[in-house]
Amino acid sequence: MRSFLVAIQFLTRIPVPGGGALPSPEVFRRSVRFLPLVGGLIGGLSAAIIWGASHLWVLPLAVLLALALEAWITGAFHEDAVADFFDAFGGGYTKERVLEILRDSRIGAYGSVAIILALAIRAGALMSTPIPVLAAALIASATLGRLMILPAMVLLPPLQGRDSIAKDAGQGATWSDVMVAVVVSVPGVAWYAWLQPVRLAIAAGALGLTLFLYLRVVRRRLGGITGDCLGCLCYLSQLVVLLAACAKVPSW
């Protein structure tokens, strides 16, 4: 339970019991197993906001309100990672320069364009998803986005010689942690799997390809993973699931 509460504290601004105390390294490391479950809860909250707001306003406005409130609840955690990642990998030509930009709190042209487009694509995908499956797709995307963090930690160890959340949480991550994360992902994915099993299967394949290509780029440029890289992967994975959900292919 303590690890689950730490996962909530890690991904959101929601107060939790004992949130003022620094968790032990082992508790913090175990907390990553529950990231998909927390992601599903965040997705469920966003879906509830869309459902409620759509009774007062048109769907596009309801979606934008939900994304705004979600950013407030999460502290724009992953959106910030998207901006940092594209700033660093777009403007850095050496490993040292990439890391220097990642440490810089300012946002440049690459990061500004990336976050605008990422939010626009996510909003557009949600607006284009059929109403009967919108909530299920949103919850599944939020769950699977956080799940992708676990195999990334195992396949590409945290960057050494640099203090970061990724190093503290991902050090020693194993496939057992991935399996636990898969199990806790089931509640967040089950509804969508029942409604759209083929689209979910296609999204799963696309996520595997995304993970392979993404880690290949990060390994070549840095040789290890960072917190911003994990956060950006999470957001991109959410986009992959939502794009599969709204694709105009009737046979799916």
N, C-alpha and C positions, 0 to 999 in steps of 0.2 A: 504493500500500500504506500509506503514511503517513497519508493521508486516511482510509482504512478503519479503521486502528488508532485514530485520533482519534475516529471515530464510535463505536467500542466504548467508548473512555474516556468519551465524552460521555454515553452512555446507560446505562452500567453501572459497577459497582465492580470489574470484572475487571481485574487488572493487565495492562498491555501494554508491549512493549519501547519504551523512550524515553518512557514515560508521565510521567516527572518533568519533562520539558522542555516549555516553553510553545510550542505550534505557531505557525507563522507565520500571519498573517491569511488568506493565500490558501489554505493547507492547511486551516485551520479552515473556511473558506467552502466548499471543495470537499467537506469531510467530510459535509455534509448530504445529498449524493447517495447516500450509503451507509446512511443511517438505515433505509430499509426492509429492507435485507439484515441489518443488526444486529437489527432487530425480528423478522425471521424466525428468527434464531438464538435469540433470547430465547424466542419462542413454541415453538420446537422443544425447548428445554430444559424449559420448563413442561410440554409434552406428554409428554416422557420421564418427568418426575416423576409425573405423573398415572398413566401406564402402570405404572410400578414400584410406586407406593404402592397402586394398586388391587388388587394381588396380596396385599396385607396387610390392607387396610381397605376399607370400602364406598366407592363412587364419591364421594359428597358429601364425605367426609373427605379423600379423595385430592385432590379439586379444591381444597379449602381449604388443604391442605398445599402444593400447587403455587403457589397465589396468594401464600401467606406467603413461600415461598422466593424467588419471583420479586420480591416487594417488597424482600427483603433484597439480592438481586443488583443490582437497579436503584436501590436507595436510595429506593424509593417515589417515583421521579422524577415520573411522570405523576399519581400519586394526589395528591401535594402540589399539583400544578398545578390539579387539579379542585377541591380545597378552596379554594385561593386565588382561583380564578376566580369561584366561586359566592359566596364571601364578599364579594368586591369588587363584582360586578355585582348582587348581591342587596341589599347594604347601602349602596352608593354611589349618590348621586343626581346627582352632578356628575362631570365628568371628573377634576377634582382629587381628589375624595374616592375615586373608584375607584382611582386610582393610589396614593393614600396607603394604602389597605387592601391593595393588591397588595404594597406594600413591607413590610407588617407581617407578621412571622413567626408571629404568633398565629392560631389558628383560631377562628372564631366559629360561631354557630348555623347559618348558611347552609352554611358549609364542612363542618361536622360532619355535617349531614344529607346533603349531597351525596356525600361520600366513602363514608358508610355505604351509601347507596342504590346508588351506582355499583358498589361491590364486591359488594353483594348481587345486583344484576342480572347482573353478569358471572359470578359463581359460579352463579347459578340457570340462566343460559343454557348454561353449560358442562355442568351436571348434566343439562339437558334435551336436549342434543344427542345424537343416536344414536351409540352407541359406535363403529361402523365409520368415522364421519367426524369424530369428536371431535378427534383430533390434527390432521387436515388443516385443520379449521375454526379451531382455535386458532392454528396457524401463520399461516394466511391473515389472520386478524384482526390479529395482531401486526404482520404485514408491511404491510397496508393502512393500519393506524392511523398508522404512521410515514410512509408515503407521502403521506398527506394534508397533512403539514406543508409539503411542497414547494410545491404550488399555492397554499396559503394565504400563503406568503412572497412569491410572485410577485404575487398578486392584491391583497394588502394589505401595503404596505411596512411595515418596522419603525417603531415610534413614535419620532419624532425628539425630541432633547433629553433622552433618558433612556438611560443606560447599561444595557445588558441583553445577554444571550446572543442573543436574537432579532435585535438590531441587528447584532452582530458576525457572526453566521452568515448572516443573511438579506439583508444589504446587498448589492445587486447580483445577487440570485438571478434566474435567467432560466428561460425555458421549456426551454432546453437542459438545464439541471439537472434539470428535471422529467422530461424524456425519459430521461435517464440513470437517474434513480431508478425510473422505470417498468420499465426493462430489468432492473435489479438486483432488482426485486420479483418477477420471473418465477419463480425457484426457490421462493419462499415461497408462491406462489399456485397453482402448476401442479398440485399434488396435489389440492387442493380443487376446482380447475376441472375436473379429470378426473372426480372423484366427484360433484360437485354443480354442473354448469355453470349451471343455471337459477337456483339460489339465489345463486350468485356474481354473475350478471348483475343480479338484483334488488338485491343488496347494493350493487353498483356504482352503480346508479341512486339508491338511498337515500343513498349517500355523497355523490353530487353535490348532492342536495337539502340534505343536512346542511351541506355546505361553504357553499353559497349563503346559507342562513339564518343560519348562525353568523357568517360574515364580515359580513353585513348588520348584525347586532347590534353586533359589535365596532367596525365602521366608524362607526356612528351614535354609539356611546358614547365611543370613544377617538380615532378617526381614524387609527389605526395598530395594528399587531399587537405583542404582547409575548410573552416566553417562556412565561409562565403560560397565555396564550391558546392558544398552539401546543400546549402539553402537554395542556391540557384537550381540545382538538380531537382529538388523538391518542387519548385514552381514550374519548371519545364515539364516535369512528369504530370502535374495536374493538367497542364494544357494538352498534353498528348491524350489523356483520358477523355477530356471534354471535347476535343476535336473528333475523336472516334464516336462520341455520343451524338454529335450533331451532323455528322457527314451525311450527305444526300445520296445514300445508296439503299434503295428500297429493299433489296434482298437481305440486308443485314437485319 
